[in-house]
């Protein structure tokens, strides 16, 4: 590779040009000043340096669902467990600078080969959402990856899926008032839409807004309907958690006996502008409707294992023609933001035995990591293939290291990438022709220094304002009791 901040030429001994898995031989790319691929040509193997000969180029990865957790949950003591009791445990999280938190999260993703991500924002301070969005916008520019910022709409059921009064009944008297008041401070629809309008000023080439009704059980029906109308009018994408856990499925059935997905469809939410995350507890008719409406589903394998949610039926989704992406959800299995390893986990867990015994087609993994994920983040698959005119969003892997023990005349490139590749094999990442990662390290930010600063500030914040662990434990017990008695299955149906 030659050049400085925007390399004009990029060469590699192998190229995975698109999700169809076809592997090209020695190739030279010319990157234009506009950040797009100006020329692509086959070259003689002997013209490559040893480093170039051992490199593999492919489109950058897309992370279909994440939360930007620079400070990882295990770092502040929120142990892996079922989602419903894990959520109260997040009260352990100390306050940190939102830019620092986002820059660390995005930097780690970049070093893992991710060029685009759906960032579903979790506020540290609900009153400072606009300021936190501005911090993420700056971090996206500084790190250089493409970020779709999910603007959270969260205006009901703040603690459980159902009646807060019933939850309060499982708590000591001194804690009941705070629980009953929990819903009063939530941002209403009009306030949130007004803030969303202001946040549009934060958009730039690497930062766009999406509507993010956090999940149907956490968003009022009138808010869901308003978001559906807004998206239809302005074309912006919508990102939403959906049926992540069995308890959510039970809540949905109790409140929508006529069909939960059909109810959402009646609100106008189901379209090709929508991505739903998790979707573990879908039923056959749900999958068929998602396919018919062109909805994207982001599979989050590590998160679903760590939070005891279950395993989505990837085979059924693919057979139905649903567009499937993959996401880390800020909960990679090894807590390391390794998107390449996440793809391998999904590949193995979801492999199904075929008549020839080969299992899931590798192209399904590539399509999810490249095309479906990019569509989910950016609304287009442009850049999901290495081709003349496409954005130069390119991942370069150390294929020589991946294949160091190969004894075949020609190694199986796709099998080795899916079967072995990890973040440590990332040599370079370009986004829009700009070097984001070089020699495995972020270029725009000093990630090790930022990680050191984040850890130090989090420790100081924790010491200054320690969490009330007794209150957290009481809330977890009350939440378990609430669901144990079936309280989430009562309360009537939501209107359309």
Secondary structure, DSSP 8 states (H G I E B T S, - for coil): -B-SSS-SEEEESEEE-STT--EE-SEEEEE-TTSBEEEEEE--GGGS-HHHHTEEEEE-EEEEEE---SS-GGGGT-----HHHHHHHGGG-----HHHHHHHHHHHHHHTTEEEEEEE---SSGGGHHHHHHHHHHHHHHH--EEEEEEEE--S-SSSSS-HHHHHTTS-HHHHHHHHTTTTTS--HHHHHHHHHHHGGG-BTTEEEEEEE-BGGGS-HHHHHHHHHHHHHH---EEEEE--SHHHHHHHHHH-TT-HHHHHHHTT--STTEEEEE-TT--HHHHHHHHHHT-EEEE-HHHHHHTT-----HHHHHHHT-EEEE--TT--TTSS--HHHHHHHHHHHT----TTS--S-HHHHHHIIIIIHHHHHHSS-TTSS--TTSB--EEEEEHHHHTTT--SSS--HHHHHHHH--GGGEEEEEETTEEEEETTEESSS-HHHHHHHHHHHHHHHHHHS---HHHHHHHHHHHHHHHHTTGGG-S-----
